[in-house]
Structure formats: structure tokens, C-alpha cells
Amino acid sequence: MSSSTLRPAWRQRLYGHLSLARVSNSPTVVSNVLAGAALAGGAGLPLVLLAAAMLLFYTAGMYLNDLLDLRTDRRERPERPLPSGLILPGEAWVVTAGLFGLGGWLLWLAGGAAFLSGLVLLGLIVLYDAWHKTNPLSPLVMGLTRALVYVTAAFAFVSHLSSSLLIWSALLTLYVAGLTYVAKTEHRSGPARFWPVALVLAPAVYAYVGGFAWPVWMLALLLAAWVGRSLTFVYGPQRNIGGAVGRMIAGISLLDALVLGGAGAWALLPWALAAFALTRWWQRHIQGT
């Protein structure tokens, strides 16, 4: 068989794995690590180790999500890599276990506190993947998984968590939970459909009332403007819920940029903005939701 015949199949399988991994959203995990480390005063080479570990956990969680949703996807999303047969479930299970194992090993190298925090994160990932269809609090669990990235990154540098880190972790939780609840409540009538907007705007509001300097306000304005633009695809005439959620997922990196500004880690700010841009570019090629 010629290489020209094999190449399209190889590309399809690669795309299938990238789709399972939701790789388009992965830059936001890197910016999460930068923000969490900055809140603990951390920098340097350990950031690479932490980013790799969190990317491995994120990717494993995405694989696990599709594996546990396989029965439902066979009915509702048969074009996905697993129900379509493009990727075999056994292969996906091996990849999932390998990614979790390698990520855990990297966290062990980062230190005992980071490793233990990573175990809690792993537990939350499994909880979300196993019980998100019928769990009314699943958006909150999803938000907590992101907050645990902040916490795990911080524990690689400090032995206790500052009030600033706890506040920003809570705000990240609200933001991620809010973007999920927006999609769940958009069919309701009256004011009930708008309450999740308060959650996604909470980080920007805090930046204005939290005593930060004007450069941080500019970052808050950028985040608020992006959230506002994203919400037009939920509440405006051109409805596109998936597009709105994807945009707000990319906005996680703008939130991280806001955190970096608040922490005075301006040297890392371009990396968070680059993560936002890369996420948006990647979402145009590989679906992120």
C-alpha cells in the first residue's frame, strides 16, 4: 500500500486524538499554571514541569470524559472519534492511564505538596467525568478543577496558600462555573436566565473594587469586554451557544492575565495573552466544546 494511501488515514487518526484531547483549549491550562505560580511568587524552570503535568492531567481528563460518555455519544454524537470507530476505546484507556501516570510523576518531582494537591485534582476530574450529566453542581466541580491548577502550581513554591491566591482561585471557580451555567439557563424566561452573567463578570468586578492600580483595571476592562462580546452569542439575535462557551473558555487566559497583573508578574503577561490568541486560533480548527 502506498504512502499516499496511508497518509490520509494517519492524519484522520491524529485529528481524532487531538479532538479527544480538546487540544484547542489546552493553552488556557498553561496560563492557569503561570497565574497560580505568580500568586505564590514562583518562577523559573519549575513552571515548565508544572505546565507539562497540568497539560497531561487536562488531556487525560478529556479522554476520560469521552470514554465515560461513549454510550451517550453513540446516540447523540456518533461523529466523535470513539463512537465513529476512528479511535478504539481500548487505545483511549491506555492513553488516559499513561497521561495521568506521567502527570502524577512530574508532580511528584515538583514536591510533596504539589503532588498531594494533584491527587485532589485528579479526584475532581474523575468525579466530574463520571457524574456531570445529571449533577446540577457539575459546573461548580468543573470550576474547582481549574482552581486546583492554581493551587497545585502554588504548592510547588510555598507550603501555605495566601489570601490573594484563595480569592483568585474562588473567582476562577465562579468564572468557569458561570460559563457552563450560561449554556444551561439560556432557555429560561425572565431574570433567571441572566444570573450566571454575574459569575463570569465577578473577576473583572473584583479587579475594580479590590484596590488595584489602573493597569490592572485595563486588563479587567479587556476581560469584561470579551465576556460581553461572548454573551451576545447567547442573548443576542445571532445565537451560537457553542461559540459563546468556546470564547469564554479562551477568556480564561484573559482572566489569568488579570491575575498576573494583580500579582505584579508583568513579565509573564505576554504569555497569557499569547495563550488566549493561540486558543482562539486553535478553536477554529479543532472543536473545543
RAKA-V322794 format. One record per helix or strand. SS is the DSSP state (~ for helix, > for strand). FROM is the first residue (numbers start at 1). LEN is the number of residues. If there is no record, write none. Layout:
ss->SS from->FROM len->LEN
ss->SS from->FROM len->LEN
This chain:
ss->~ from->3 len->18
ss->~ from->23 len->3
ss->~ from->27 len->13
ss->~ from->46 len->23
ss->~ from->70 len->7
ss->~ from->89 len->22
ss->~ from->112 len->19
ss->~ from->138 len->18
ss->~ from->163 len->23
ss->~ from->190 len->4
ss->~ from->195 len->15
ss->~ from->214 len->22
ss->~ from->241 len->22
ss->~ from->266 len->18
